[in-house]
Amino acid sequence: DDRFTFTATVTDTDGDVDFDTHEVIVTDGAPPTAGADITLTVDEDELSDGTDGTLNLTDTKTISFTAGADPLTTFVFSVDPLLGTDLLADTNTGGESGGEVTWTLSNNDQTLTGTVGGVTMVTLALTPPTSIAAGQTDTVSVTLTLADNPDNPFANNAELLLDLGDIVVRASELPNDTEFTSAKVSMNVVDDVPEVGPFSALSVTYNPLDPPLQGDPALS
C-alpha cells in the first residue's frame, strides 16, 4: 500500500489559525494471475529424414492470463531462476563436444531460438493478444517447432525424451512494471530410433552331400 499525508491549515479574518493532518492510504487492486504451466513435445521421427517423415514438427498450447486492477499489456519470454527455469546448455550430456546449444531471444522477446553449431534446432514462438483488460481473461499461444535433430546421449535404441529446459511467459501491466505474473513452458524432443526390416525369406537350394560353408556366395 502507498501512504501519504497532508496538512490543512485555516486562518480566520482576525488571524486565528487551526490545522489538521490527514493520512491517505492507497490500496493496490487485485494482482494479475496466470493459468497452469504447459509442456510442449516434438518428435524427431517427424523430420524429413526421420522414420515417420510426416513433417508434423510443431506442438502448440495456450496459457490463460487474468488481468488484475490494471490491464496486462506486455507478454514476453523470460528465464527466471527464482521459478526454477533453465535452458539446456549441451545436448551431449556425456561431455562430448559439438552439442553446445546457443539460445537467442528476438522479436521483442517473443521468439526463442536454439541453435547448435550455427544450425537452428528449435524455435519457440509466443503469440499474445494486444492486451488484456482489467479483470478480464485471455490466452497466449506458445508453439514449439523442431527444425533439426539434436545430438543426444541416447544410444540404447529406445525412444526417450531430451529435456530442452524451461522458460517462462511473463505478463506485465506495463513495460518493466513490478506487477506481473508468469507461467512456465517446458520443452522436450523425442529421440528417434532407426527401424530395420521386415526382411524377405531367404531360400537356398544346395546338394546335401556338398553343403555350403559360411561365407559361400550362395548364402549372400
C-alpha positions, 0 to 999 in steps of 0.5 A, spaced: 500 500 500 502 507 498 501 512 504 501 519 504 499 525 508 497 532 508 496 538 512 490 543 512 491 549 515 485 555 516 486 562 518 480 566 520 479 574 518 482 576 525 488 571 524 486 565 528 489 559 525 487 551 526 490 545 522 489 538 521 493 532 518 490 527 514 493 520 512 491 517 505 492 510 504 492 507 497 490 500 496 493 496 490 487 492 486 487 485 485 494 482 482 494 479 475 494 471 475 496 466 470 493 459 468 497 452 469 504 451 466 504 447 459 509 442 456 510 442 449 513 435 445 516 434 438 518 428 435 524 427 431 521 421 427 517 427 424 523 430 420 524 429 413 529 424 414 526 421 420 522 414 420 515 417 420 517 423 415 510 426 416 513 433 417 508 434 423 514 438 427 510 443 431 506 442 438 502 448 440 498 450 447 495 456 450 496 459 457 490 463 460 492 470 463 487 474 468 488 481 468 488 484 475 486 492 477 490 494 471 490 491 464 496 486 462 499 489 456 506 486 455 507 478 454 514 476 453 519 470 454 523 470 460 528 465 464 527 466 471 531 462 476 527 464 482 521 459 478 526 454 477 527 455 469 533 453 465 535 452 458 539 446 456 546 448 455 549 441 451 545 436 448 551 431 449 550 430 456 556 425 456 561 431 455 562 430 448 563 436 444 559 439 438 552 439 442 553 446 445 546 449 444 546 457 443 539 460 445 537 467 442 531 471 444 528 476 438 522 479 436 521 483 442 522 477 446 517 473 443 521 468 439 526 463 442 531 460 438 536 454 439 541 453 435 547 448 435 553 449 431 550 455 427 544 450 425 537 452 428 534 446 432 528 449 435 524 455 435 519 457 440 514 462 438 509 466 443 503 469 440 499 474 445 493 478 444 494 486 444 492 486 451 488 484 456 483 488 460 482 489 467 479 483 470 478 480 464 481 473 461 485 471 455 490 466 452 497 466 449 499 461 444 506 458 445 508 453 439 514 449 439 517 447 432 523 442 431 527 444 425 533 439 426 535 433 430 539 434 436 545 430 438 543 426 444 546 421 449 541 416 447 544 410 444 540 404 447 535 404 441 529 406 445 525 412 444 526 417 450 525 424 451 531 430 451 529 435 456 530 442 452 529 446 459 524 451 461 522 458 460 517 462 462 511 467 459 511 473 463 505 478 463 506 485 465 501 491 466 506 495 463 513 495 460 518 493 466 512 494 471 513 490 478 506 487 477 506 481 473 505 474 473 508 468 469 507 461 467 512 456 465 513 452 458 517 446 458 520 443 452 522 436 450 524 432 443 523 425 442 529 421 440 528 417 434 530 410 433 532 407 426 527 401 424 530 395 420 526 390 416 521 386 415 526 382 411 524 377 405 525 369 406 531 367 404 531 360 400 537 356 398 537 350 394 544 346 395 546 338 394 546 335 401 552 331 400 556 338 398 553 343 403 555 350 403 560 353 408 559 360 411 561 365 407 559 361 400 556 366 395 550 362 395 548 364 402 549 372 400 
